[in-house]
Amino acid sequence: MSKNNKSEEIYKQARKVIIGGVSRNTIFRKPHPHYANTANGCYITDVEGNVRTDFANNMAALIHGHSYPPVINAVAEQLQKGTAYTLASEIEVAFAQLLTERVKGLERIRFVNSGTEAVMAMIKASRAYTGRSKIAKAEGTYHGTYDFAEVSQTSNPSNWGDIDSPTSVALAHGTPNAVIDNVIVFPYNDIERTIAILDKQADQIACVLIDPVPHRVGLIPGKSEFIEAIYSWTRKNGALLVFDEVITLRVNYGGAQENYSVKPDLTAMGKIIGGGFPVGAVAGRADVMKVFDPHQRKILFPHSGTFSANPITMTAGYKAMEFFDSEAVQKLNALTQKAINQIHEVIKLVDVPVSITGAGSMFRMHLRSTPPNTYRETYQTKEVNDVIKELLDFMYCKENILMINTFSCMLSTVMTQKEIDKLTEGLLNAFKALKPKIEELYN
């Protein structure tokens, strides 16, 4: 097997045993995915020897980049003591203390194994606490792969219905109608329409699920007045306000919820709290979290998981979050803002219709001169998606820069001005090369 086509050969073997050749569609690319060999800091080297700067950070999960020494050293020590037990571990308690002290309003916590599982547990806990079955979520938001959470995740002009009453659209073929019937969809950041939609089924809604900076909606922060209006509605109608902070916990030291005067009843977390290992957590008000409590005569939500709170993940997560302290958060956010400012200069220089949205240490670029305000404005046609794919391929193949497939970047603390300059220089070249195709979208 020659070095130049090693990924192709590996993929041929993969297709014989893994359906589609991959276990996660986000890494699929034609004619074949590339395979990592080593990764350190903010650089990944593939099996062909190509070195790329990583602005994806495993879909926003690696807050300190790859092979972060404090995490690696702590995990190596724990490996000698065991990887998982049918016993509790002390590090789970220490990590729970760290997170509940860090984020105001997290009175109790329970660990799981992924962001999807955290959102799933949060929704089920909301149902158990309220005794209601329906949930409400924003159109276009991604909350993992739980069937209720993925409703209207990819709705489009052919099926999304009237903006005053968005249609609940299943993602996976064969999703039961009962799932669709129990999910109410509303337009993000639109107070008047959202309240009108919620009011119609007020006595049936267990929770209103909010991502405070929803990636798929355009990486647009929730407006304070919108979040406050939803909070007030839930107080009035006996529902819970629950936040999906699986991605957005990185926005501030205390998560994106730090930006608001009101706090969610429950919060789902994941990604950066795992230190590079699979993780999830659901946390919030003690009285709501009581549905999990095995001390109760009747446990409203019996819950367990073989690898939940395993000491490897707890150790890695503790170290990752310990080093992502207030100073590190501020420094990373400032570096991200510098990157955005430099990209704005590139956009002006090349004179292309591109805008940027985001918060904290993450941002997304849109092929339009003004930033979108809604999911329906963020929605991209096939023609737009094709140009974005070309831009991403240009950055990946010619500039050796890896980005998230929505034309987004999620930064890590190990990045410096050197990597920011590399990113902006790469985008300058990409925008110049594809300017005719970008402009053609609007002719």
Secondary structure by P-SEA (a helix, b strand, c coil): cccccaaaaaaaaaaacccccccccccccccbbbbbccccccccccccccccccccccccccccccccaaaaaaaaaaaaaccccccccaaaaaaaaaaaaaccccccccccccaaaaaaaaaaaaaaaacccbbbbcccccccccccccccccccccccccccccccccccccccaaaaaabbbbbcccaaaaaaaaaaccccccbbbbcccccccccccccaaaaaaaaaaaaaccbbbbbccccccccccccccccccccccbbbbcccccccccccccccccccccccccccccccccccccccccaaaaaaaaaaaaaccaaaaaaaaaaaaaaaaaaaaaaaaaccbbbbbbcccccccccccccccccccccccaaaaaaaaaaaaaaaccccbbbccccbbbbcccccaaaaaaaaaaaaaaaaaaaaaaaaaac
